[in-house]
Amino acid sequence: MRPALRYAVSLFVGLIVAIFVAEFATTDSLLTVSLFPLYVTVRSMMIAHRQAFVSLSRDAAPARKRGAIVGGFSAFTGGFLLQTSIPAGTAGFGLMLLGMATTVADLDEL
């Protein structure tokens, strides 16, 4: 995908997430604003390394086991963050995705 299109899609996704959270959240406006660059970065990295995401999800059982463990802990923590506030839960989910995207990008570069 061409970089200009990738960045346009990433900006759109970041804007949609920030607007959606701002509609339902009445507090934490600074946290809501910080969701925009977080999700723009995550989406851009995921688009840039989309083939690596697809190939890693089809790999052997140890990768799936680690993925299940991380997903379980992320769901547990994300549930508590969402009980605190919608922006906090959304930021926690975005940070989890950022960690995944960074790891996949590093593996893809190797």
Steps between C-alpha positions, in 0.01 A plus 500: 500500500631843418611703802261790431200267494623316809531827692161622381334177618689520830392860558140404425507206743660715774240771450210255508623337822555837670158632395325179604659507845434873540130439431464247783750636752424798719835514679870470421504734200881501486504122489240507224715737295803273548312212336530665158881475460503161670256341258651679198838348584358153568298490181788625288732231635238230456438599139873520425561148636168335416662199332702429815183514711331246274798264487564512876141410577541176300820386669560214742330426829743686736416832333129428539547407864684824573232690312227338707677582826561863403143531372359369826701739713418786266128428519517481880688827530295669227180414683622673812623800302161531331334501842723794591414698188439445132807703392724303739374167365541616142852625574588169664378309196691735271819455698461124480460528123801730482713242680380229265561715192849594617593137563367387164681788325825401672458137396409605149816708469714201600 
